[in-house]
Amino acid sequence: MEDFSFYRQVTLPHFPEKPEKSILIPEKIGPYKIDSLLHRGSMSLLFLGSLSGDNKLLAIKVLSPQL
């Protein structure tokens, strides 16, 4: 009998309870509408966004403002 626990894993991302206040999330980056911040790395920011008029979600990675 197979173990199906792999297929029942939680796939939702983990977000910290207190978001950092120092990051200002832009409404748009170029033609992309920004919905939320997914991750902050040491050199870049990863945003969740979409192209205007399109329902496809995109990951948009940009350099940190201090760089």
N, C-alpha and C positions, 0 to 999 in steps of 0.2 A: 504494500500500500504506500502511495506517495505522500510526502509531507507537503501540504499546501500552505504552510505558514509564510513562505516567501511571497506568495501572491496576496496575502492579507496584511502586508506591512503598510504602515501609515506613510503616505507619500506627500503629505502637506509640508511645506517648508516651516522651519522653526524661526520665529521672530522674537527678538528680545521684548520683554514686557515694557520697558521704558525706551522708546526711540530716542536717539541722540538729537539734541536740540540744535547742534551746530551746523547741521546740513540743511540747506534751503533747497527744497525740491522744486525744480522749475515746472511750469505748466507745459512748456513745449521745448523740444530740442530739435531745431531744424523743422522738418515737416512732421515730426513725431509728437503725439500727445503723450505726456508722462502721467502714469497712474500712481506709481509708488516706487519707493527705493527697495530693491531686493537685497543688496549687499554692499558693504563698504569695505574695500580692500585697502592695502597700504598705498597703492598708486592709482586706483581707479574706483569709480562708482558704477554699480549695475542697477539700472532702472527697468521697471516693467512699463511698457508703453504700447502704443498702436499707431498705425498710419492714419491720418485724418480720412474719415469716410470708409475705413476698413475695419472689420471686426477681428482681424487676426492679431493676437498678442505677440509682442516682440520683446526680446531682451536687448537693451541698449547700454553699451558700455562706453564710458567716457573717462578721461583723465581727471584726477582730483583737481579742484580749483587751485590749490597751492602749487601744483606743478605746472 
